[in-house]
Amino acid sequence: SQTIHQWPATLVQPVGSPLSLECTVEGTSNPNLYWYRQAAGRGLQLLFYSVGIGQISSEVPQNLSASRPQDRQFILSSKKLLLSDSGFYLCAWTSDLWSSYNEQFFGPGTRLTVL
Amino acid sequence: AQSVTQLGSHVSVSEGALVLLRCNYSSSVPPYLFWYVQYPNQGLQLLLKYTSAATLVKGINGFEAEFKKSETSFHLTKPSAHMSDAAEYFCAVTSPGGKLIFGQGTELSVKP
């Protein structure tokens, strides 16, 4: 069966520090991968998605970036964190980008607090 | 463009009462619709999905939703609320390319 992992589970970082969040998927190959951010009291905002190694699409311009160095690994990064980057970050995968009826499967999330 | 509106950011019901969470969508193509549930500090879990096979969709934990094209709605219901149903619920619609567009979420509280 497929599983999705995210780490770390929680993170407290000072403003201006770098960030690296990791997401890995097991039990499937060539997944489509997504990064979402959920700010307090708000819905889910799609940040990035990837259909393959090295292929990244950005939905919202910001100081975050994403990379996909391996088929089942998706990394969210920042060179300098802002207070507004605080939130709950969720990684998700789906098996076929072009089959719109396929649901996305979510990881457990990373709680990021920027102080 | 696709969009989702969830009416009511917070809904409170008594244990044993009917749960009704409202979702209206806008879509330029036949929509695929989803309901997800999120427990505190966890990821999202799929409750049910509509993929045009049947307008009444049954999901996990006793939830169901009815697709009504004329009303552009996909409301989530459960006949009898349990304390364990307290969570945040998200309605979503797919957009071209398979991305999901989420509503703002509805927090469900269940009173004993």
Interface residues (C-beta under 8 A of the other chain):
Chain A: N32 Y34 R42 G43 L44 L46 Y49 F88 L90 A92 T94 D96 L97 W98 S99 S100 Y101 N102 E103 Q104 F105 F106 G107 P108 G109 R111
Chain B: Y32 F34 Y36 N41 Q42 G43 L44 Q45 L46 K49 T51 F90 T94 P96 G97 G98 K99 L100 F102 G103 Q104 G105
